[in-house]
Amino acid sequence: MVDLSIQVFGVDFQNPVLLASGTCGYGEEYADIIPVDELGGIVTKAVTPEPRAGNPPTRVSETPGGMINAIGLANVGLARFRREKLPWLRDNLSKARVLVNVAGWSVNDFVKVVAGLDDADGFLGYEVNVSCPNVEGGTMFGTDELSLAQLVRALRAITERPLVVKLTPNVADIGVFADICEENGADGLSTINTFPGMVIDIEARRPVIGNVTGGISGPAIRPMGVFATWKVASRVKLPVIGIGGICNARDAMEYMLAGASLVQIGTAMFVDPYTAPETIKGLHDICERQGVAQLSELVGALEA
């Protein structure tokens, strides 16, 4: 028998496999395809104070080893999320844990979303998307040390739920930003968000993506995600959620050996929606083959 459960944020996750924000909608979208409640959990599409239509098309395009996207945080907004999406999560996910991804353009935007949800049922905590600019056209929270500290402190002051900060890889030393999150009250870290990129239609001589640039995800970024996870997990005491290019159990195990307690699968779900449940089975098989009774024993077990 192999036990895949992982205890994080004071609760048990039945397994470490979550669906990544922006790739699974609000959970209901996958309910007729896979047994969502048998996953470790899901991270919802970003929620902002007001509804957002998102960026103009084209929003998504394949790239070698992955894809580029510029969705633009399209979402139903705080009021509709609470009224229409949370009830389904509450009523249908009794075992899978739910993190609500929160986004905004100012500290006040993030505070509005968290304050507007905190007394509701149906979710465990928040994943804070710090790759959003803190003012229109301004610096991203995740690349500005002072702004990041200010944001985490403000959210910590208004909620006792788990706060997981999703770090951007687009910094000189991701460990410094992990330290800032830990020092200001974060409960966990997600590593990593996408890398900026561009794809050009050489016949039209125009960008393929309507927003010109977008975020690169998929297998091509996995080694960078594993490295960032290892660096962050080695630096802070907070639990880490590994993200980036996970397509199977071996990929997930790389992240866990590097120090991730949980992992998120995103881009691969567009290719094969059974990736997440197959990854859970694959992790069981790896543990069984290696004679490991408790998957949690392998978190951070890298010998380097």
C-alpha positions as CSV (number, residue, x, y, z in Angstrom):
1,M,0.0,0.0,0.0
2,V,1.2,3.5,-0.9
3,D,-0.1,6.6,0.9
4,L,-0.1,9.6,-1.5
5,S,-1.5,12.0,1.0
6,I,0.4,15.2,1.8
7,Q,-0.2,17.4,4.8
8,V,0.1,21.1,3.9
9,F,-1.3,24.3,5.4
10,G,-2.6,22.3,8.4
11,V,-4.8,20.0,6.3
12,D,-4.5,16.7,4.3
13,F,-4.4,16.7,0.6
14,Q,-5.4,13.2,-0.6
15,N,-2.6,13.4,-3.2
16,P,-0.3,16.2,-4.4
17,V,-1.8,16.8,-7.9
18,L,-3.7,20.1,-8.4
19,L,-5.0,21.7,-11.6
20,A,-3.3,25.1,-12.3
21,S,-5.0,28.4,-12.3
22,G,-6.3,29.6,-15.7
23,T,-6.3,26.0,-17.1
24,C,-9.3,24.4,-15.4
25,G,-11.8,27.3,-15.2
26,Y,-13.6,27.0,-11.9
27,G,-13.5,23.2,-11.8
28,E,-17.0,22.6,-13.2
29,E,-15.6,22.7,-16.7
30,Y,-13.8,19.4,-16.2
31,A,-16.5,17.6,-14.1
32,D,-17.9,15.6,-17.0
33,I,-14.4,14.5,-18.2
34,I,-12.4,13.5,-15.1
35,P,-13.3,12.8,-11.4
36,V,-12.3,16.2,-10.2
37,D,-12.9,15.4,-6.5
38,E,-10.3,12.6,-6.7
39,L,-7.6,15.2,-7.4
40,G,-5.5,16.8,-4.7
41,G,-7.2,20.0,-5.6
42,I,-7.7,22.8,-8.1
43,V,-6.6,26.4,-8.3
44,T,-9.4,28.5,-9.8
45,K,-9.2,30.9,-12.6
46,A,-8.1,34.3,-11.4
47,V,-10.7,36.5,-9.6
48,T,-10.5,40.3,-9.9
49,P,-12.8,42.8,-8.2
50,E,-14.7,43.5,-11.5
51,P,-15.4,41.2,-14.4
52,R,-12.8,41.3,-17.2
53,A,-13.3,40.5,-20.9
54,G,-9.5,39.9,-21.3
55,N,-7.2,40.6,-24.2
56,P,-8.1,40.6,-27.9
57,P,-7.6,37.4,-29.9
58,T,-5.5,35.6,-30.8
59,R,-4.9,34.6,-27.1
60,V,-3.3,31.2,-27.4
61,S,-0.8,29.6,-29.8
62,E,1.3,26.5,-29.7
63,T,5.1,26.9,-29.4
64,P,7.8,24.2,-29.6
65,G,7.5,22.3,-26.3
66,G,4.5,24.2,-25.1
67,M,2.3,27.2,-25.7
68,I,2.1,31.0,-25.4
69,N,-1.0,32.7,-24.0
70,A,-2.2,36.2,-23.3
71,I,-5.7,35.7,-21.9
72,G,-5.6,38.9,-20.0
73,L,-7.2,37.7,-16.7
74,A,-10.6,37.2,-18.3
75,N,-12.9,36.3,-15.4
76,V,-16.4,36.7,-14.1
77,G,-15.4,39.1,-11.3
78,L,-15.8,38.8,-7.5
79,A,-19.6,39.1,-7.2
80,R,-20.4,36.4,-9.8
81,F,-17.6,34.2,-8.6
82,R,-19.1,34.2,-5.1
83,R,-22.7,33.9,-6.3
84,E,-22.2,31.4,-9.2
85,K,-18.9,29.5,-8.9
86,L,-18.3,29.0,-5.2
87,P,-21.6,27.1,-4.7
88,W,-20.6,24.4,-7.2
89,L,-17.1,24.1,-5.6
90,R,-18.7,23.8,-2.2
91,D,-21.3,21.3,-3.2
92,N,-19.2,19.1,-5.5
93,L,-15.7,19.0,-4.1
94,S,-15.7,17.3,-0.7
95,K,-12.2,15.9,-0.9
96,A,-10.3,18.0,-3.4
97,R,-8.9,21.2,-1.9
98,V,-9.6,24.5,-3.5
99,L,-7.4,27.6,-3.7
100,V,-8.8,30.8,-5.2
101,N,-6.4,32.6,-7.5
102,V,-6.5,36.4,-6.7
103,A,-5.4,39.1,-9.1
104,G,-5.4,42.9,-9.2
105,W,-3.7,46.1,-10.2
106,S,-3.3,47.6,-6.8
107,V,-3.1,46.4,-3.2
108,N,-6.6,47.5,-2.7
109,D,-7.8,45.3,-5.6
110,F,-6.4,42.2,-3.9
111,V,-7.8,43.3,-0.6
112,K,-11.3,43.7,-2.1
113,V,-11.3,40.2,-3.4
114,V,-10.0,38.5,-0.3
115,A,-12.3,40.6,2.0
116,G,-15.2,39.8,-0.3
117,L,-14.6,36.0,-0.1
118,D,-13.2,35.3,3.3
119,D,-16.4,34.5,5.1
120,A,-17.6,32.2,2.3
121,D,-17.5,28.4,2.3
122,G,-16.1,26.1,-0.5
123,F,-12.4,26.8,-0.5
124,L,-9.3,26.4,1.6
125,G,-7.3,29.6,0.8
126,Y,-5.8,31.9,-1.8
127,E,-3.1,31.8,-4.4
128,V,-1.9,35.4,-4.9
129,N,-1.0,36.2,-8.5
130,V,1.8,38.7,-8.1
131,S,2.6,38.8,-11.8
132,C,0.0,41.6,-12.2
133,P,1.2,45.2,-12.5
134,N,0.4,47.3,-9.4
135,V,-0.6,50.2,-11.6
136,E,-1.7,50.3,-15.2
137,G,1.5,49.9,-17.2
138,G,3.5,49.8,-14.0
139,T,5.8,47.3,-12.2
140,M,4.7,43.8,-11.3
141,F,4.4,43.1,-7.6
142,G,6.4,40.0,-8.1
143,T,9.4,42.0,-9.4
144,D,9.3,44.8,-6.9
145,E,10.5,44.0,-3.4
146,L,8.8,46.8,-1.6
147,S,5.5,46.3,-3.4
148,L,5.5,42.6,-2.7
149,A,6.1,43.0,1.0
150,Q,3.3,45.6,1.2
151,L,0.9,43.3,-0.6
152,V,1.6,40.2,1.5
153,R,1.3,42.2,4.7
154,A,-2.0,43.7,3.7
155,L,-3.5,40.4,2.9
156,R,-2.1,38.7,6.0
157,A,-3.8,41.4,8.1
158,I,-7.3,40.5,6.8
159,T,-7.4,36.7,6.5
160,E,-6.4,33.6,8.5
161,R,-6.8,31.4,5.5
162,P,-3.6,30.0,3.8
163,L,-1.9,32.6,1.6
164,V,0.2,31.1,-1.2
165,V,2.1,33.6,-3.3
166,K,2.7,32.6,-7.0
167,L,6.2,33.8,-7.8
168,T,7.4,35.0,-11.2
169,P,10.6,33.6,-12.6
170,N,11.5,37.0,-14.2
171,V,13.8,38.2,-11.4
172,A,17.5,38.0,-10.8
173,D,17.2,35.9,-7.6
174,I,13.8,34.3,-6.9
175,G,15.1,33.4,-3.4
176,V,15.1,37.0,-2.4
177,F,11.4,37.3,-3.2
178,A,10.7,34.0,-1.4
179,D,12.3,35.5,1.7
180,I,10.1,38.6,1.4
181,C,6.9,36.5,1.3
182,E,8.0,34.4,4.3
183,E,9.0,37.4,6.3
184,N,5.6,39.2,5.7
185,G,3.3,36.3,6.5
186,A,2.8,34.1,3.5
187,D,1.9,30.4,4.2
188,G,3.3,29.0,1.0
189,L,4.8,29.7,-2.4
190,S,3.9,28.6,-6.0
191,T,6.9,28.3,-8.3
192,I,6.7,29.3,-11.1
193,N,4.5,31.5,-13.3
194,T,5.1,31.7,-17.0
195,F,8.1,33.3,-18.9
196,P,7.5,36.2,-21.3
197,G,7.7,35.4,-24.9
198,M,6.7,36.3,-28.5
199,V,5.7,34.4,-31.6
200,I,5.8,36.1,-35.0
201,D,3.9,35.2,-38.2
202,I,6.6,35.7,-40.7
203,E,4.2,36.0,-43.7
204,A,2.0,38.7,-42.1
205,R,5.0,40.2,-40.3
206,R,2.9,40.5,-37.2
207,P,2.8,39.0,-33.8
208,V,0.7,35.9,-33.6
209,I,-0.7,36.9,-30.2
210,G,-3.1,39.8,-30.3
211,N,-1.5,41.3,-27.2
212,V,1.9,41.1,-29.0
213,T,3.5,39.2,-26.1
214,G,2.4,36.4,-23.8
215,G,3.4,33.9,-21.2
216,I,5.3,30.7,-22.2
217,S,4.3,27.5,-20.5
218,G,4.6,23.7,-21.1
219,P,7.5,21.2,-21.1
220,A,10.0,23.7,-22.4
221,I,10.0,25.5,-19.1
222,R,10.1,22.5,-16.8
223,P,13.8,22.5,-16.0
224,M,13.6,26.2,-15.0
225,G,10.6,25.5,-12.8
226,V,12.3,22.6,-11.1
227,F,15.4,24.8,-10.5
228,A,13.3,27.6,-9.1
229,T,11.4,25.2,-6.8
230,W,14.7,23.7,-5.5
231,K,16.2,27.1,-4.9
232,V,13.1,28.4,-3.1
233,A,12.6,25.2,-1.1
234,S,16.2,25.3,0.0
235,R,15.9,28.9,1.1
236,V,12.7,29.1,3.1
237,K,10.7,27.0,5.5
238,L,7.4,27.5,3.7
239,P,5.8,24.7,1.7
240,V,6.3,25.0,-2.1
241,I,3.9,24.1,-4.9
242,G,5.8,23.2,-8.1
243,I,4.4,24.4,-11.5
244,G,5.7,24.3,-15.0
245,G,5.7,21.7,-17.8
246,I,4.4,18.8,-15.7
247,C,3.1,16.1,-18.2
248,N,3.3,12.9,-16.2
249,A,4.3,11.4,-12.9
250,R,8.1,11.5,-13.6
251,D,7.8,15.3,-14.1
252,A,5.8,15.7,-10.9
253,M,8.4,13.6,-9.0
254,E,11.2,15.9,-10.2
255,Y,9.4,18.8,-8.6
256,M,8.8,16.9,-5.4
257,L,12.4,15.7,-5.0
258,A,13.4,19.3,-5.6
259,G,11.2,20.3,-2.6
260,A,7.7,20.7,-3.8
261,S,5.0,19.4,-1.4
262,L,2.3,19.8,-4.1
263,V,2.4,20.2,-7.9
264,Q,0.1,21.9,-10.4
265,I,-0.7,20.7,-13.9
266,G,-1.8,23.2,-16.5
267,T,-0.8,23.2,-20.2
268,A,-0.7,19.4,-20.4
269,M,-4.5,19.3,-19.6
270,F,-5.2,21.1,-22.9
271,V,-3.4,18.3,-24.7
272,D,-4.8,15.4,-22.7
273,P,-7.5,16.1,-20.0
274,Y,-6.6,12.8,-18.3
275,T,-3.1,13.9,-17.5
276,A,-3.9,14.7,-13.9
277,P,-5.5,11.4,-12.9
278,E,-2.9,9.5,-14.8
279,T,-0.2,11.4,-13.0
280,I,-1.7,10.4,-9.6
281,K,-1.6,6.8,-10.7
282,G,1.9,7.2,-12.0
283,L,3.1,8.6,-8.6
284,H,1.6,5.5,-6.9
285,D,3.4,3.2,-9.3
286,I,6.8,5.0,-8.8
287,C,6.5,4.7,-5.0
288,E,5.5,1.1,-5.3
289,R,8.4,0.3,-7.6
290,Q,10.9,2.1,-5.3
291,G,9.5,0.6,-2.1
292,V,8.3,3.9,-0.7
293,A,5.2,3.6,1.5
294,Q,4.6,7.3,2.1
295,L,5.0,9.8,-0.8
296,S,5.7,12.6,1.6
297,E,9.0,11.0,2.4
298,L,10.2,12.0,-1.1
299,V,9.6,15.7,-0.7
300,G,13.0,17.4,-0.8
301,A,14.8,14.1,-1.0
302,L,17.1,15.2,-3.8
303,E,20.7,14.3,-3.1
304,A,22.7,17.2,-4.6
